[in-house]
Amino acid sequence: MKFFIDTANIDQIKEAQDLGVLDGVTTNPSLMAKEGITGKDNILKHYVDICAIVNGDVSAEVVATDFDGIVREGEELAELHEQIVVKVPMIKEGVKALKYFSDKGIKTNCTLVFSAGQALLAAKAGATYVSPFLGRLDDISTDGLQLIEDIRLIYDNYGFETEILAASIRHTMHVINCAKLGADVMTGPLSSIDGLLKHPLTDSGLEKFLQDAKSFNL
Ligand code: E4P
């Protein structure tokens, strides 16, 4: 399972990269705005800066909603760096753009996916990644994990190569359950990665080992 971090915060991306388990980054307009990044040049530079920190794919989202606009923005983003993946919303014009990018060999991430039908459409259009938003479904009392399971089944039935990128991850159990269901990638906050480290028996066990090791007089 690949681990992506879902943030535009440079310090957090560096921290996750330093752990040695990071495979990529996802951003969205809300995450960019949260970091106070505004203006086209600054936004494009920020994507390039992120690419310099990580080795894997970096999703950069278009904000146009018409085909021509999505293509124009997406091509500009893709030209920034070979690690850029163009993030396209699951709308009709977006599906057309996914097919266009796919035919041109430009990597894509179909975002705002909330149903198996949308995921099927994204795969048919040749998306590199599909992003089902697990946490947002859970927020409205719908089973986000069931969606991951359904997409896995559908993609395996037909051998679709689109990778399932479990998005809107909120905590470690989301990560673990997505791994059990065979999601190809998860993207979440730094806390969802760091949280995997933690177990009280590890802490108490280490404390005892270190206590006993004091007699070694190293
Ligand atoms: C996906 O790529 C999105 O950036 C993200 O996972 C959305 O998560 P949220 O529901 O926590 O905003």
Residues whose N, C-alpha, C, O or C-beta is under 5 A from the ligand:
A	BS01	E4P	D6 T26 T27 N28 S131 G135 R136 A167 S168 I169 T187
